[in-house]
């Protein structure tokens, strides 16, 4: 070793000072280059060490100005309003320089998005290298071979296959992993109007949940207690529940251990006893107890998903992104489990979406590597999605409820992926026409299975 030479202590001190100066700033590649220059006249051992340090930089491909496109139906480019956003913008610039690329965020209107994907995918020239896609749209694309499995564009060295703190696999589709995205801490819960609960002296649903008392019976009891004429004019002016009836059936079925369609077994779920039990409960909510506010006059109108914003509804199913500009304080609790359900599943995730790489993308492994690296920034947030959740919820109890009891409890539901699947007709007959649930399930069972079979055989 060179440490045995008598002249080396002074040289070693000089060497250490140079290394210290290099490590204080700049990239690892730059530090190595400076180090090699400073020690160009030194011993063989030092030169060899410098050469070895340069090898990783030599492996970085130069993509000669290629544009890497990342698409969604909104602007995915970090806004730069938070510390995390600013750090990622800096990282994107660093990665662009490292690989000699430009990362372009493509914003395509939702109503045009899938048509653009399908047209370009069929031509073998995807309009973007990485695409945001809803699972309900991804399933047909997967079955047509238009999306690449994660295994085809990642290696054992990628973060997604190790710590997975930068990028994580999302639930599988058709028996394989295709979807990826940055980790998240969100999930859909049953929200409630805290101000209204206090005004009506109703027990807090979170306390009921923590005490093990949160179930369908307690939910119905609260909805009935909240539905009343508070000003004694002979008209109901406060209601127990509001929401889109189709989604109500989806969520309460999932919370009862069932599913509207069993994608894994390619089987319709409308006639499943767990679905029928949930449908009976929803029918009772709307047509027996009459605790649901119907603002539009149409019980199954999707616009009813925003009726809660009037401030006169106690309980409502809503995604967190629907909570902007509320005039009241909103709390959240898991959708209560039914008799056949358990806490591992509390809602139907029929709006699941993530990132995918289409077939036909050039060098998908490099594309993925570049995208993953843009998330390799200091972890300023205490947990994934902290800034987002804190922008919507002011009470730490709500955030804790989401992170500890709601996030990760959604069952992927793809009934919308099957053309002609009669979920709308099924709910209309039960809720609007007050038809028998079992008879309605039998009526639509064959049509539902035919829709599943048609897509599954592609």
N, C-alpha and C positions, 0 to 999 in steps of 0.2 A: 504493500500500500504506500501511497505517496506521503502519508503522515510520518514515515520513518526517516525521511530526508531532513537533514539539519536545517536547510534554508526554508522549510515549508511553513513554520508558524506565521511568519509575516505574510506569506502568500495566502495562507488559509484565511487570515483575518481580512485581507483584501477581497478574497473570493466571497466570504460571508457577507461583507458589506454590500457587494454587488448583488448577490442573491436577494438580500433583504430589500434593497431598493427596487429590484424588479418585481418582487411579490407585492409591493405596496399598491400597485395599480396596473390597469391594462389587463388584457386577456392572457390566458396561460400561454397561448401561442406567441404573443408579443414578448412576454417575459423570457421565454426560451430563446427567441432570436437575439435579444439584448445580451443574454448570458453567454451565448455562443460567441458573439462578437468580442465581448470583454475578455474572454479567456482563450482567444484564438492562438496565443503563443504558449499555452500551458501544456501540461503532460498529456500523454495518451489517454489516461484514465478519465481526465476531465472532458476531453473531446468526445470520448465514447459516451459519457453520461449525457452530454449535450445532444448528441445525435439521437440517442434513444428517446429523449424528451420531445424531439421534433417529430417523431414518427406519427403520432395521432393526427397532427395538423396535415400531414401529407395524405391522410385518408379522407379528408373532407372534400367531397366532390365540388367542382366548380360548375354550376348549372348555366353559366353564360347568359345571365340576365333573364332566365325563364320566369314567367309569371305563374305563381301558385295561386289558384283561385279557390276561395272558401265561400260557399253560398248558403243563404238562408232567405226567409221571407221578411227579414228585418236586417238592420245593419249590425253585423257581428263585431265590427271594429270597436275596441275599447274606447269608451267616451273620454277617458282621461280625467274623470271627476273624482275618483278615489285614488288612494295611494297604490292600491293593487293595480288599478287600470294604468296608472302612469308607469309603474314598474313593468307592466307587460308591453306597453308601447315601446319602452326602451329596449326590451328584450326582442321584440319583433324587428326593430331596426338593427340590432346586433346580429340576429340570425340571418337577416337579408344580406348583410355585408359578408357574413361568414360563408354562405353558400352561393353568393352572387345571384340572388333571386329578388323578386318583388312579390310580396304577399298582398293579394287584392281581395277585398271583401265584397262579394257580389250580393246585391239586394234585389230579389225578384218578387214582385207582388204575389201573395199567396194564391190567388185565383189563376195565376199563370205558371206557377212553380212546377207542378207535377207534369204538366204538358210539355214544358221546356225540358225537364229531365228525361221524360220518356222519348221524346223526339230525338234528342241528341244521343241518348243511350243506344237507341236502335240503330243509329248511324255509326256507332262505334266511336263517337267523339263527344264524350260527356262535357257539358257546358261548364263544369267546375271539377276540380280535383278532389275536393271534400264537400259533401253536401249535407245540409241539415235535412232530416226527413222524419215525418211522423211514422210510427210503427205500422199504422194501418195502411200507409202507402208503401212502406218498405217490404211488407210481406209479399205482395204480388211481384215486386222487383226482384226479391230474393228467389222466388220460384221460377222466374224467367231468366235467372242467371245474370242479372244486371248489376249486382253488388258483390264486392269481394269479401270473403271471410277475413276476420281479424288475423288469422294465422298466415295469410298470404302477404300481409304488408307490415308485420311486426317480427322482431327477433327476440331472443331471450334477453338481450341487452336493453330493450326498451323499457321505460318506466312502467308501462301498462302491464308488463309481465313480471314486474318486480314489486316495488313499493306501491305502485298504482296511486300515488298521491298527486301526480300531475294529470294523468289520464287514466280512466278506468273503463273496463268492459261494461256494457249495459246488457240487460237481459237478452238471452238468445232468441233467435227467430228460426222456426222450422228446424230446430235441432242443432243450430250452429251459432257461433258468435260473429256478428257483423257490425254491431253498433259500438261506438265509443264516445266518450265525452269527458269533460272535467268533472271531478266528484261534486256531488250536490248534497244538500241537507233539507230539501223541500219535499212536500207531499200534500195531498189533498185531505182536508179535514172537515168536520162539521163546525161551522162558525156560529157564533151567537152574539146577539146584541147585548153587551154588558149593561148599557144604560137602561135598556128595557127590563132586563132581569132585576136590576136594583129597584126600579120603579115599581115592579110587580111583586117584589119580595120573594123571588124564586131562588132556589138553591143553585149555586154556581156549578155548572156541568163539570168543571175541572176537579172540584172537590168530590163530586159524585164518582168521577173516574178514579181518582186517587184512593177512594174508599172502597173500590170494587163494586159500586152500585150502578155503573153505567151500562145499560143494556136497552133493548128495544122497548121494554115495558116502561122504563123510567123516561126514555125519550118521548114516548107517546103521552105519558102523564104530564110532562112539562109542556108539551105542545097544546094539550087540552087546557091546562091552567092558564096559559098565555093568551088563548083565544077568547076575547071578551069585548064587551061594550064598555069602554072605560068612561064615556061621557054621558051614559044613560039616555041616549037618543033613540034606542031601539035598533041600532045597527052595530055590527061588529066592526071595530076600528083597530084592533090589534090581533095579530094572527100568530099561531104557533110555528108555522113552517112555510117556506116558499122554495121553489126550485124548478128545474126542468124535469118533468116526470120520467122521461127516458133515462136521464142520468141518475135520478133517484133509484130507479129499479136496478141499474147497473151497480151502483155503489152498495146498496143494501144487500144485493145478491152476493157480491164479493165478501161483504162483512158477515155473510151467513155461510161462507165456505164454498159458494158456488160460482158459476161463471155463465154468462149469456151464451158464449160459445167456447167449447173446449178445443183450442187450437192444437194442443199437443196430441190429442187423439182424433182430430178431424171430426168432431162430433158436435151437433147442435146442443144448446143448453137450455132452450126454452121449456123443455118438458122435464128438466132435471128437478127432482123434489125440492132441492134447496132454492132454485129459482122460483118455483111455484110458491114456496113459503114466503119468500121476499115479496113476490107480486101480491100475495094476499095482504101482506102488511101495508104496502104502498096503497092498495085499493082502499083499505080501511082508513088510512090517513086522509085520503082525498074524499071518499064517498060515504064513509060511515061516521067518522068523528068530525069531518068537515072543519079541519084546523088549518087548511092550506089557503093562503092568499093567492088568488088568480087574477092578476091585474089586467091581462089582455082579454079575459073572457074565454080563453082556450086553455084548458088544463094541460095540454101537451105541447104548447108553444115553447120553443127554445128560448124566446125572449124572457120567459119567466125566471131564467137563471139570474137576472139582474133585478128582480122585483124587491129583493131584500134591501136595496139601496134607498128605498123610501123611508126606512127607519121604523116601520111599524110591524116588523116580523122578528120573532124571537130567535128562531133557529133556521139555518140555511146551509145547503151544501154549496161551496164556492172554492175556486182555486185562489191562491194567494194573490195572483196578478189582478184579480177582480176587485181588490180592496181599496184601490186608490180613491181619494177624495170623499171618504165617508164622513158623514156628519155625526157619527156616534162611535163609541169605543167598541171594538170587536174582539172577542176572545175565540179560542179554537180548542177543539177536543177531537179525538178520533171518532169517526162514525161508529156508533155502538154496534158491537157484534150481535148477531142473531143467535138463536138456539143451537145452530150447527156450526157456528164460526168460532174463531179464536183470534188473539191479538196479533198473530203473525200476518194477517191480511185484514185491512180495514176499509179499503176502497178499491174501485176499479180504475185502473190507469189506462183509460181509453184515449188519452191525449199524449201518451208517451212519445218522445222524440229524441233523436240523438244525431251524431255525425256518422256518415258512411263514406266509403270510397268506391266509386263506380268502377265496373269493369271497363277496361279501355284506357284508364289513366296511365300515363307514361311514368315508369319508375315509382310505383306506389309506395315502396319501402322508404325511399328518400323523401317523398311527399309527406308521409306520416311522420318520419323522424323530424322533419323541419317543423311541422305543426306541433308536435309534442314539446319540442325544445322551446317554443314560444311561451310555454306555461312554466318553464323552469325559472321562477322568480322567487325572491324572498317571501316566505309565507307570513304576510302581514296580518291576515285574518286569523283569528283563533280557531276557526273551523270553516270548511267550505261553504260559501254562500252567506257569510256573516253580514257583509255590507248590505246585501239584498234583503235578507230577512229583517234586519234592523231598520231598513227604510220603510217597511210595511207594518211591523209590530213594535209598539213602544213598551210593551210589558214583557219582561224577561220570562215570565211564566208561560207565555204563549210560545216563545221561541224554544224554550225547553221542552214543551209538549210536542212541538213539531219534530225536533231533533231526536227526542228519546222515544216517542210513541207513535209517530205518524210516518216520518221518512223511512222509506224502505218497506212499507207495508202495503204498497199498491200491487195489485195483480194486473199484469198486462192484459188488456182486453182488445180484441181486433175484430169485433163484429162488423165494423164499418168497412173492413177490407173485403168482405164478401158481398159482391153485387147481388142485390135482390134479397139479402137477409132481412126477414120481416119484423125487425125489432119495433119499428114505428107502428105498424099495423097491430102488432101484439099489444103494445101499450095503449093505443087508441081504443081497442075493443074493451080492454079491462078498465081503463080509467074514464074515458069519455062515454062509452056505451054501457059501462057497468056490467059487462059480460062475465060469465063464470071463468075463473082463472084456469081451472083444469080443462074445461072445454076449449078455451082459447089456445092453450098449449097444444092440445091435440089437433086443433084446426091448422096451426102453422108449423107443426113439427116437420112434415115432409118438405115443405118449401124451404125451411131453414137448412135442413140437411142437404138438399139439392144445391143450395148456394155454396155450402162448405165443400161439397164434392167437386163442384165445377172448378173452383179455384185450386183445390188441392191436386187436381189431375193435370194442371198446366205443366 
